[in-house]
Structure formats: structure tokens, C-alpha cells
Amino acid sequence: MPALTMRRYRLVAETVGLGAFLLTAAARPSVAQEVGDAATGHRLAETWCSNCHVVTPTAERATSNGVPTFTGIAQLPSTTPMALNVFFQTPHSRMPDLHLSRQEIADLTAYILSLRR
């Protein structure tokens, strides 16, 4: 087997370094997955979401039939910071397009995840 040339050695070293970086980055939440302030998210939910959703764990039912409660959403195994981030940025036919900022999305995400039991 031929010896590695300096160029191949650098390529291998860079590849290993990139792999190590990606593994380390995967272990930490990315900026898109960071969770905001739950109290601010609760205020946003009360203002923008409570017309259709039950946004507090003590409320009995939503104003619209078939609309999930925030507590119900929080209990789903698929509810993660990333899933909520994507959901809030994607238009849905049954939901108004609120044009939420990244911080508002992070705050709503924090609030919803705070409702987990």
C-alpha cells in the first residue's frame, strides 16, 4: 500500500476533524433548536393562539372543535424543539400565518415544552 502523500494526509486530517466537529455539534443544540423564554411564550400563546387552542393546562376545552390543546401537543413524542420550529415556520391551511420572529418561535416552543408532564 503506498504511503500517504502530504496532500492525502491533510485531506484525511481535515475529514477526521470535520467529523469530530459535526459529532460535537450534534451533541449540543444548535441555535435553531435553542428554547426561549416560557413566560414570554405563554403571553404570546394567550394573545395569538387562545382564540382556537387551549393554551393553559387548566382550561377545559378549545373554542374550535378538533384543535389540539397545547398540553396535548406537548405530550406527543414527536414534539421537539426542532419539530416546533419547523411547524411554526410552515404555513398550514387551518392556521393563520402569524409571521413569527425567531425569538417568538423560541418562546412559544419553550412554553409548549414546559407543559410536558
N, C-alpha and C positions, 0 to 999 in steps of 0.2 A: 504494500500500500504506500503510495507516495506521501512524503511528508507534507504537512500543510504549509502552503506558502504564507507569507506575511499578510497578503490580501485576504486569503481564506480564513486565516486565524482571526483577523479583525472582524470579518463578517460573522463568524461563529460567536465571537465575544459579544458583538453588538446584538445578535439574535438572542443569546442567552440573557443578556442584560435587559432587553426589551421584554422577554418572557417573565423575568423576575419582577420587572416594573408592573406588568399587567396583573400578575398574581397578587402583588401588594395592593395595587389599586382596586382590585376586585374585593379584597378583604375590607376595604374602607368604603363607606357610602360615598358616591360621587355627589357633586354639587346638585345635580338634578334629583338626587334621592334624599337630600337633606330635608329634615322636617322642620317646619316653622313653629310659630307660637300658637298653642292650642286655644288660649283665651281669645286671641285675635280671631282665630278661625271660628270659634263659637259665635262671636259677634257677627262675622261675615255670614255664617250659616243662618243666624236669626234674621238678618237683613235680607239676604238674597235667596235663600233656599227654603225657608219655612212656609212659603206660600204653597208648596207642593209636598215637601218632605217633613217628616217628624225629625227634628234635628236634636232634640234632647232625649235622654234616656227615660225621663219621667212622663213624657207626653204619651197619650193613649193611641192616637191614630193620625194618619196624614189627611190632608184636605182633599187629595185626589186618590181614587182607587187604583191599586196596583203599583203605586210608587213606593219604592223601598225606604225604610227608615234608615237614618244614619247609623243607628246601633246595629241594624241588620246588615248593612254594608260592611261595617267594621268587623263583624263576626265571620264574614266569608274568608276562607283560606286564601283566595286569590287577591284579597285586598292587601296590597303592599304600597309603600311609598311610590315606587315606580309605576305601578298599575294606576294609582290615583292621579299621578302626574300626567300620564298619557291620557287618561279618561277626561280630565279637566281641560286638556288642550285639543280634544277631538270633538267636532260638532256632533250632536245627537238630535234626531228628529223630534224627540219628545221633550228636550230641554232647551231653554233659551241659550243663545250664545252670549255669555256674560263678558267675554274678553277679559279674563282674569289675568292679573300680573303673575309673574313667577312667585313673588312673595305671598300673594293671596292664595295661590295654589298650595304653596308650602304650609301656610297657616291652616287652610281647610283640611289638608292632609293630616296635619298634627292633631287637629280636633277630632276628625273621624277616627284616627287610630287610638286616640285617648279613650274612646268609647268601648274598646275591647274589654271583655270580661275575663 
